[in-house]
């Protein structure tokens, strides 16, 4: 009897969502976005950040940059040099949830500062850079699966302050 | 037994005849549509680092009867296979909430989302 009342009430709600297996699918949500141009670029300047294709790698459990990652950071440096309107970039360090959250926050802070130091060494003014470690606090993927943890261990370059695009006008 | 069943159904349907009929499917559809812009941002951000991403999600979820919140979100079909996009979309959908609670739990069996490039 209760089941019958429930079925009746669901029908009353105008849902048409029950019973299971007979529900009509919702309308397809079409989501479109612009595909970046193909190319050898390891770095893409977006409105809010400098996105990197390769991962920045560090020695295990340390803040030391692996030399293999110098190339991608060099490209970030080039983007910042070519776009002087980018006034402040926050170099963010993130980890997965493995291990102590406090230690991860400290490690990600040290790693972000390590990247900042490298970029300053490559000619970016220190006023344009800020290092910040978030540890596991800002995940972008599910920490319960290996590929999710891999995605969460990352460095991001977030543009915090940006002026108008400067155009160079050359005299004839 | 059958007589009781018929009586119960009559009670249930007549009880709702008195009030305005609520179009919950329409409300849920509108709420899902409101997530399109943030989901698009998820897709755009993921495309920056993986320009091959495209395909279909078919999602399954439930709306809490007492709060109207969307939850228990699962992917029945995941063609893009990208953990970052998946996490971002699920996070967006998990923030949805109906303006008025539906009263009883509602299962949404098939919510399709198609990701496509605007400049193929």
Boltz contact constraints between the chains, C-beta under 6 A:
constraints:
  - contact:
      token1: [A, 1]
      token2: [B, 4]
      max_distance: 6.0
  - contact:
      token1: [A, 1]
      token2: [B, 8]
      max_distance: 6.0
  - contact:
      token1: [A, 4]
      token2: [B, 5]
      max_distance: 6.0
  - contact:
      token1: [A, 4]
      token2: [B, 8]
      max_distance: 6.0
  - contact:
      token1: [A, 4]
      token2: [B, 9]
      max_distance: 6.0
  - contact:
      token1: [A, 5]
      token2: [B, 8]
      max_distance: 6.0
  - contact:
      token1: [A, 5]
      token2: [B, 12]
      max_distance: 6.0
  - contact:
      token1: [A, 8]
      token2: [B, 9]
      max_distance: 6.0
  - contact:
      token1: [A, 8]
      token2: [B, 12]
      max_distance: 6.0
  - contact:
      token1: [A, 8]
      token2: [B, 13]
      max_distance: 6.0
  - contact:
      token1: [A, 9]
      token2: [B, 12]
      max_distance: 6.0
  - contact:
      token1: [A, 12]
      token2: [B, 13]
      max_distance: 6.0
  - contact:
      token1: [A, 12]
      token2: [B, 16]
      max_distance: 6.0
  - contact:
      token1: [A, 13]
      token2: [B, 22]
      max_distance: 6.0
  - contact:
      token1: [A, 13]
      token2: [B, 24]
      max_distance: 6.0
  - contact:
      token1: [A, 14]
      token2: [B, 21]
      max_distance: 6.0
  - contact:
      token1: [A, 14]
      token2: [B, 23]
      max_distance: 6.0
  - contact:
      token1: [A, 15]
      token2: [B, 24]
      max_distance: 6.0
  - contact:
      token1: [A, 15]
      token2: [B, 25]
      max_distance: 6.0
  - contact:
      token1: [A, 17]
      token2: [B, 106]
      max_distance: 6.0
  - contact:
      token1: [A, 23]
      token2: [B, 109]
      max_distance: 6.0
  - contact:
      token1: [A, 25]
      token2: [B, 110]
      max_distance: 6.0
  - contact:
      token1: [A, 25]
      token2: [B, 112]
      max_distance: 6.0
  - contact:
      token1: [A, 26]
      token2: [B, 29]
      max_distance: 6.0
  - contact:
      token1: [A, 26]
      token2: [B, 111]
      max_distance: 6.0
  - contact:
      token1: [A, 28]
      token2: [B, 112]
      max_distance: 6.0
  - contact:
      token1: [A, 28]
      token2: [B, 114]
      max_distance: 6.0
  - contact:
      token1: [A, 29]
      token2: [B, 36]
      max_distance: 6.0
  - contact:
      token1: [A, 29]
      token2: [B, 113]
      max_distance: 6.0
  - contact:
      token1: [A, 30]
      token2: [B, 114]
      max_distance: 6.0
  - contact:
      token1: [A, 31]
      token2: [B, 39]
      max_distance: 6.0
  - contact:
      token1: [A, 31]
      token2: [B, 40]
      max_distance: 6.0
  - contact:
      token1: [A, 31]
      token2: [B, 43]
      max_distance: 6.0
  - contact:
      token1: [A, 31]
      token2: [B, 115]
      max_distance: 6.0
  - contact:
      token1: [A, 32]
      token2: [B, 116]
      max_distance: 6.0
  - contact:
      token1: [A, 32]
      token2: [B, 118]
      max_distance: 6.0
  - contact:
      token1: [A, 33]
      token2: [B, 40]
      max_distance: 6.0
  - contact:
      token1: [A, 33]
      token2: [B, 43]
      max_distance: 6.0
  - contact:
      token1: [A, 33]
      token2: [B, 44]
      max_distance: 6.0
  - contact:
      token1: [A, 33]
      token2: [B, 47]
      max_distance: 6.0
  - contact:
      token1: [A, 34]
      token2: [B, 118]
      max_distance: 6.0
  - contact:
      token1: [A, 34]
      token2: [B, 119]
      max_distance: 6.0
  - contact:
      token1: [A, 35]
      token2: [B, 47]
      max_distance: 6.0
  - contact:
      token1: [A, 35]
      token2: [B, 51]
      max_distance: 6.0
  - contact:
      token1: [A, 35]
      token2: [B, 117]
      max_distance: 6.0
  - contact:
      token1: [A, 35]
      token2: [B, 119]
      max_distance: 6.0
  - contact:
      token1: [A, 36]
      token2: [B, 48]
      max_distance: 6.0
  - contact:
      token1: [A, 36]
      token2: [B, 51]
      max_distance: 6.0
  - contact:
      token1: [A, 44]
      token2: [B, 48]
      max_distance: 6.0
  - contact:
      token1: [A, 46]
      token2: [B, 48]
      max_distance: 6.0
  - contact:
      token1: [A, 51]
      token2: [B, 48]
      max_distance: 6.0
  - contact:
      token1: [A, 51]
      token2: [B, 49]
      max_distance: 6.0
  - contact:
      token1: [A, 53]
      token2: [B, 49]
      max_distance: 6.0
  - contact:
      token1: [A, 140]
      token2: [B, 84]
      max_distance: 6.0
  - contact:
      token1: [A, 140]
      token2: [B, 87]
      max_distance: 6.0
  - contact:
      token1: [A, 141]
      token2: [B, 83]
      max_distance: 6.0
  - contact:
      token1: [A, 141]
      token2: [B, 84]
      max_distance: 6.0
  - contact:
      token1: [A, 141]
      token2: [B, 87]
      max_distance: 6.0
  - contact:
      token1: [A, 142]
      token2: [B, 87]
      max_distance: 6.0
  - contact:
      token1: [A, 147]
      token2: [B, 83]
      max_distance: 6.0
  - contact:
      token1: [A, 148]
      token2: [B, 83]
      max_distance: 6.0
  - contact:
      token1: [A, 151]
      token2: [B, 83]
      max_distance: 6.0
  - contact:
      token1: [A, 151]
      token2: [B, 84]
      max_distance: 6.0
